[in-house]
């Protein structure tokens, strides 16, 4: 009874409510300080994690550069075959060199390897088809048909190196397209903060490596070209040729015009960044619009039969039981 009287005492209730209000006030005032400490801790953790990721990316880029130096020395056997057959005179063109650069293959070694396999691949495909069809006797066709199949394999082998290079170019361009709008935004921020174009390209090449190593390599190479080429416009033009992407070429054209006519670089970058984001959004909308027609056949083949079984199955079972 005494405990009940204590809890029902107005003075005690007012004291408890006042204590709760004081605690809530102190807690409310202390929360921003605690949150600031947690935010600082979180920012420190994120900074450490970002530095770790940057170090890993730099190590990966260094490893790639070392591999590239090893690849730049053409293999002796391939070099001899290319020189004996005089393949450079037949196959070495400006378009081929540009395509190899777009695939990320620089130096003489990839060029020599491509020309070698352009000749060796048909022979290898033909020899493999002959061994499979005639020696192993895998297919029971007349010899004339087998010979035609072997020649078809050789014809396919003549296009195999070009198909391989095209796949490399497509993958590399896709990686650059995904990260290029963000790189433009970072370039705009760096230029507006007062950095030179060379410093901005160098800064962005280090930051964008976490999204696209391919774009980081291209921007690093552009930074080097801006430093030692006499004509800065040539460095921008080389960037557009190495990537082969219309959006990148449009940006390099805008930068060339800004260099030529003295227009603000920040304004050009702002406009091109917006256009690149609009292009990426339109491509995403096109893919989304093309999705329903692509899903029609899988829906008909896989979904509707299961739906018919679920709906009509019990009725059919009951009909058979009653019949």
Secondary structure, DSSP 8 states (H G I E B T S, - for coil): -HHHHHHH-HHHHHHHHHHHHHHHHHHHHHHHHHHHHHHHHHHHHHHHHHHHHHHHHHHHHHHHHHHHHHHTS--HHHHHHHHHHTHHHHH--HHHHHHHHHTT--SHHHHHHHHHHHHHHHHHHHHHHHIIIIIS--S---HHHHHHHHHHHHHHHHHHHHHHHHHHHHHHHHHHHHHHHHHHHHHHHHHHTT--HHHHHHHHHHHGGGT-HHHHHHHHHHHHHHHH-S-HHHHHHHHHHHH--HHHHHHHHHHHHHHHH---HHHHHHHHHHHHHHHHHHHHHHHHHTHHHHHHHHIIIIIHHHHHHHHHHHHHHHHHHH-
